[in-house]
Amino acid sequence: MLSTYAWIFITGIIVFFIIVVILLFFTRSPIELPLSVSGGDSDFEEWPVESEEQVAQLPEDARLSYERAKVFQERHPPDSIPTDITPPQFVTIQEKGVSAFEFEWEPDANCFVAGRTEIQFNYGESCVQTNLPLPRNQEVYYWEAKMFEVPDTTTVSVGVATKPYPSWRLPGWNRYSIGYFSNNGCKYFSSPFNGKPYGLTYTHGDVIGVGYRHRTGTIFFTRNGRKLEDAYTGLRWNLFPTVGANGPCQVHVNLGQMGFVFVEANVKKWGLAPSQGTRAPPPAYGSENDTILLASGSFQNNGNNDNEGGSASGSSSSSYSNHHPTQHQQYEDQDDGNDGRQNPVLINIDSQPSTSTNSTGLEPPPYTSPNTSSNNSNNDQRQQQQPLLD
C-alpha cells in the first residue's frame, strides 16, 4: 500500500518538472529585448552610427554642443544614478495623484517652469524633464504638450529621454532619447543625423501627445488628438517625459490633471496618475472668516499688544486702566436700551489708547469719551442760562 503512494508521488513530481520545462521552452518570446543599458552599449544593437564627415559638416557651435553632450553621456550613463520609483515616491503618487509629477529645471538652463507644468524657454537650446519616470503599473501611459507662443524660428521637440540627460540638448539628438520635431515633422532617435519622416509639422496652438507601452517598450505620438503610428519599440529604460526647444516659446504640459485631446486616453484613463490622490484637499481659502477661532486669535493678539505697550509705560498704564473706563466698558454701560445686545466689532478694540499708526500709515482720530462730550454740553447749557439768572 505504501509503495503505491510512493510511486504516485514520484510520478507526480516527474510530471510537474516536465510541464515546467515545456512552459519554459514553448512560452518564451522568440525576440528578447534588452532590459537595461548596464554593461555598455552592446545591449542595444540599433544605435545610429555617425560618420566623421557628418559631424564635421555641422556648424561650429552645433559641433561643440554635440561633442560636449557625447562626453557627458559617456561619463553619466543612464544607470549612473538610481531612477526607479522608490516606495516613498510611490506612496506620494498615491496620496497626491498627478500632482506628484512636475518638470524640473536647472538654474543655469535657458528656461524655467511655473506651476509644475508650464514651461517657458528663453533662448538657445535647452530641455526639461519630469522629476519621476513613466510608471509601469498600467498598460499604457500618456501625456500631452500644447504649444503656446511658438515663433516660426523656434524648433520644439517633444519626447522622452533617460536621466541624466544633457540639459542643453533637445530630446532625440543624443542617445537614450526620442523626439518628435516641429520644424520638419521628423522623428529622431539618439542622433541628430537619423531623422525620419513621421508626421506633419506643428506650431502655435497644436497639441502633441506621447504614449508609452512599457511591456513592449513602444513609444507612439499623437497630433491634435489623432494617433500616429508607433515610433519606436524595444525601449527598456526608465523614460522621463522631456520637452526641448532651441529658442523662445511657451509649452503647457498635461500629465493627466485635465482632459486629454486624445479621446481614447480619456476613456481608458492613461494619465500618469489619477487627477486626485487619496489625500484630502485643503479647505477653501476664506472659509474661516468670522469664526470663533479667528475672533479669539485676534483678541489674543490685541491683548498681547496691550501687554507690550504696558510694559513700556510701566505702572502708569495699569493706573490709567483702573481709573479710566475703556471704550468697550462704557458701551456696555450705555447698552441698556439695546436689549443687552452689543456690537461684536467692539470686542477687538484695544483697552487703552495707542499712539502707533495703523496699517494705512494714518494717525487714528483722538479718543473722546461720551461722558466728556456730555459734560461739555451741560457746561454750555449752564453758560447760556447764566444771563437769565442774572
Buried (B, 14 or more C-beta within 10 A) or exposed (E): EEEEEEEEEEEEEEEEEEEEEEEEEEEEEEEEEBEEBEEEEEEBEEBEEBEEEBBEEBEEEBEEBBEEBBEBBEEBBBBEEEBEBEEEBBEBBBEBBBBBBBBBBEEEBBBBBEEBBBBBBEEBBBBBBBEBBBBEEEEBBBBBBBBBEBEEEBBBBBBBBBBBBBBBBBBBBBBBBBBBBBBEBBBBBBBBBBBEEBBEEBBBEBBBBBBBBBEEBBBBBBBBBEBBEEBBEBBBBBBBBBBBBBBBBBBBBBBBBEEBBBEBBBEEEBBBBBBEBEEEEEEEEEEEEEEEEEEEEEEEEBEEEBEEBBEEEEEEBEEBBEEBBBBBEBBBEEBEEEEEEEEEEEEEEBBBEEEEEEEEEEEEEEEEEEEEEEEEEEEEEEEEEEEEEE
